[in-house]
Amino acid sequence: MEILFLGTGTSHGVPMIGCDCATCRSDNPKDRRLRTSVQVTFADRHVLIDTATDLRQQFLKFGIRQIDAILFTHAHADHIFGLDDTRPVNRISRDKIPCYGSPQTIEEIRRIYSYVFDYPDIPGGIPMIRFHPVTGPFELFGVKVQPIEILHGTATIYAYRIGDLVYATDCSAIPESSFALMAGAEILVLDCLRLRPHPTHFNLEQAVTAAQRIGARTTYFTHLSHEMGHDAVSRQLPERMFLAYDGLTLTLPKAL
């Protein structure tokens, strides 16, 4: 299994428009963050988690031409507004892309992208997608995928476990029952917005505490704001915890 971080930034992206802070002016490429999304590859299949606002840039930057499925964590703008940019993938594959998410997330995406469903299939004109609402574990290309409920403020959204990978973005709290589903992961990808508290995201202290409880072999923090200068924050992190960055590629020996 390979995990490619397509974007690791918060909804504003980094640099943020109109900001002259040290991170936004940084010449460190690890401080330049597109909106958060990852590609997970296993069994020669490419699975996208969320269609970030910057999806077109991400596909071009990393040479992505094939997407075999999409997992949606929730329906906030920075996680779904790139959906229209999947159209070239449809043109290449000549097939619809299966999309998975909670029933509520799928309902919200259908409402936001109503034009996709109001017309007959128009190759090249609309995203060609096929929704699969999920409320429990399911199999995807021979691998078990476990949706895990987490809290994003007052909203319940999905993290996902794919084999030994747990991906949990936009998280402000983890229910007790969900910690058990995350236990034993090799790689944990976890939301960590900024240093100060925030009502709908973990700050650094909360993210470290949650990661220590989950106990993954390695943890990578994502959905990072411009308050999280890569080098300065990295020096503060405990052993086996890291800030993710755009283009970071991780490998797991197995997907199952």
C-alpha positions in Angstrom: 0.0 0.0 0.0 1.2 3.5 -0.9 -0.1 6.7 0.6 0.5 9.9 -1.4 -0.4 13.2 0.3 -1.9 15.4 -2.4 -2.6 18.3 -0.1 -2.1 18.9 3.7 -3.5 22.4 4.1 -6.6 23.7 5.8 -9.5 25.3 3.9 -7.6 28.5 3.2 -4.6 26.7 1.9 -1.1 27.9 2.7 0.0 30.5 1.8 -3.2 32.2 2.7 -4.5 35.1 0.6 -3.6 38.4 2.1 -1.3 37.0 4.8 2.4 38.1 5.3 3.2 35.8 8.2 6.5 33.8 8.3 4.9 30.6 7.1 3.0 32.2 4.2 6.3 33.9 3.2 8.4 30.8 3.7 10.6 29.5 0.9 10.4 26.0 2.4 8.3 23.9 0.0 6.9 21.9 2.9 5.1 25.1 4.0 3.2 25.3 0.7 0.0 23.4 1.2 -2.9 22.6 -1.1 -6.2 21.6 0.4 -6.2 18.3 2.2 -6.6 15.0 0.2 -4.7 11.7 -0.2 -4.4 9.0 -2.7 -4.1 5.4 -1.4 -2.9 2.8 -3.8 -3.3 -1.0 -3.3 -4.0 -4.0 -5.5 -3.0 -1.8 -8.5 -6.0 0.4 -7.7 -6.0 4.1 -6.9 -8.4 5.3 -4.2 -8.9 9.0 -3.5 -10.0 10.3 -0.1 -11.9 13.5 -0.6 -11.9 15.7 -3.7 -10.2 18.8 -2.4 -10.8 22.3 -3.9 -7.3 22.1 -5.5 -7.9 18.7 -7.1 -7.0 19.8 -10.6 -3.6 21.2 -9.4 -3.0 18.0 -7.5 -3.7 15.7 -10.4 -1.4 17.8 -12.7 1.4 18.2 -10.0 1.5 14.4 -9.3 0.7 13.1 -12.7 -2.5 11.4 -11.6 -4.6 9.9 -14.5 -6.4 7.0 -12.8 -8.9 7.1 -9.9 -10.7 3.8 -9.2 -12.8 4.9 -6.2 -13.4 7.9 -3.9 -14.0 7.9 -0.2 -15.7 11.0 1.2 -15.1 12.0 4.8 -17.8 14.7 4.8 -19.3 17.3 2.5 -17.5 20.6 3.5 -16.4 22.7 0.6 -12.7 22.1 0.9 -13.3 18.3 0.8 -15.7 18.1 -2.2 -15.4 21.2 -4.4 -12.9 19.4 -6.6 -15.4 16.8 -7.7 -15.9 18.3 -11.1 -12.2 17.9 -11.9 -12.7 14.1 -12.0 -14.2 14.5 -15.5 -10.9 13.9 -17.3 -10.5 10.6 -15.3 -13.9 9.5 -16.6 -12.8 10.3 -20.2 -9.7 8.1 -19.7 -11.4 5.2 -18.0 -14.7 5.5 -19.9 -16.5 4.5 -16.7 -18.2 6.0 -13.7 -16.2 6.3 -10.5 -17.7 4.5 -7.4 -18.0 7.0 -4.5 -18.4 6.0 -0.9 -19.5 8.0 2.2 -22.1 8.2 4.9 -25.7 8.5 3.8 -25.8 12.1 5.1 -22.6 13.0 3.2 -23.9 11.5 0.0 -27.2 13.4 0.4 -25.4 16.7 0.8 -23.1 16.1 -2.2 -26.2 15.2 -4.3 -27.8 18.5 -3.2 -24.7 20.6 -3.9 -24.0 18.9 -7.2 -27.6 18.6 -8.2 -26.9 19.3 -11.9 -24.9 16.0 -12.1 -28.1 14.1 -11.4 -30.7 16.3 -13.1 -29.4 15.4 -16.6 -28.7 12.2 -18.5 -25.1 11.1 -18.7 -23.1 13.6 -20.7 -19.5 12.3 -21.3 -17.1 15.1 -20.5 -19.8 17.4 -19.4 -20.5 16.2 -15.8 -18.7 14.0 -13.4 -19.6 10.4 -14.0 -20.0 9.0 -10.5 -21.9 6.2 -8.8 -22.7 6.6 -5.1 -22.5 3.8 -2.5 -23.8 4.9 1.0 -22.0 3.0 3.7 -22.8 2.6 7.4 -20.3 -0.1 8.3 -17.2 -2.0 7.0 -17.2 -2.9 3.3 -14.8 -4.5 0.9 -13.0 -2.4 -1.8 -10.9 -4.2 -4.3 -10.4 -7.1 -2.0 -9.4 -5.0 1.0 -11.6 -4.2 4.1 -12.4 -0.5 4.6 -13.7 0.5 8.0 -15.6 3.8 8.3 -15.0 5.3 11.8 -17.1 7.9 13.3 -15.3 11.0 14.6 -16.6 14.5 15.6 -16.0 17.6 13.6 -17.4 20.2 16.0 -21.0 19.0 16.5 -21.0 17.0 13.2 -20.3 13.3 13.0 -18.1 12.5 10.0 -16.0 9.6 8.9 -12.4 8.7 9.3 -11.4 5.5 7.4 -9.3 2.5 8.2 -7.8 0.7 5.3 -5.7 -2.2 6.5 -3.1 -0.7 8.8 -3.7 2.9 7.7 -6.1 5.2 9.7 -7.0 8.5 8.0 -8.8 11.0 10.3 -9.0 14.5 9.0 -11.2 17.4 10.4 -11.4 15.9 13.9 -12.1 17.7 17.2 -13.0 14.6 19.3 -13.0 10.8 19.0 -15.8 8.8 20.6 -14.7 6.0 22.9 -16.0 3.3 20.5 -13.9 4.7 17.7 -10.6 4.5 19.5 -10.9 0.7 19.5 -11.3 0.7 15.7 -8.1 2.7 15.3 -6.0 0.5 17.6 -3.0 -1.3 16.2 -2.6 0.9 13.1 0.8 1.2 11.6 0.2 4.7 10.2 -2.2 7.3 11.6 -3.0 10.4 9.7 -4.6 12.9 12.0 -6.1 16.4 11.9 -3.9 19.1 13.6 -5.0 22.6 12.6 -3.0 25.0 14.7 -1.4 25.6 18.1 -4.4 27.4 19.6 -7.7 25.6 20.4 -10.3 25.6 17.7 -14.0 24.5 18.0 -14.0 22.0 15.1 -10.4 20.8 14.8 -7.7 19.4 17.1 -4.9 21.8 18.0 -1.4 20.5 18.4 -1.7 19.5 22.1 -5.0 17.6 21.5 -3.7 15.9 18.4 -0.6 14.6 20.2 -2.7 13.4 23.1 -5.1 11.5 20.8 -2.2 10.1 18.8 -0.5 8.8 21.9 -3.7 7.1 23.0 -4.2 5.5 19.5 -0.6 4.3 19.6 0.2 3.9 15.9 3.7 3.1 14.9 4.0 6.5 13.2 1.6 9.5 13.1 1.5 12.2 10.5 -0.5 15.4 11.1 -2.5 17.0 8.3 -5.0 19.8 7.6 -2.4 22.3 8.8 -2.9 26.0 8.9 -0.3 28.7 8.3 0.3 28.8 12.1 2.0 25.5 11.7 5.4 26.4 10.3 6.9 23.0 9.2 10.4 23.3 10.7 9.4 25.1 13.9 6.6 22.7 14.8 8.5 19.6 13.8 11.1 20.3 16.4 8.3 20.2 19.1 6.9 16.8 18.1 7.3 13.6 20.1 9.2 10.7 18.7 7.4 8.9 15.7 5.2 11.9 15.1 5.6 14.2 12.0 4.0 16.9 10.0 2.8 15.6 6.7 3.5 17.7 3.6 2.3 17.8 0.0 4.0 15.1 -2.0 5.0 13.0 1.0 4.8 9.3 0.0 4.5 6.5 2.6 4.6 2.8 2.0 3.0 -0.1 4.0 4.1 -3.6 3.3 0.5 -4.9 3.0 -3.0 -3.5 2.6 -5.0 -6.3 4.2 
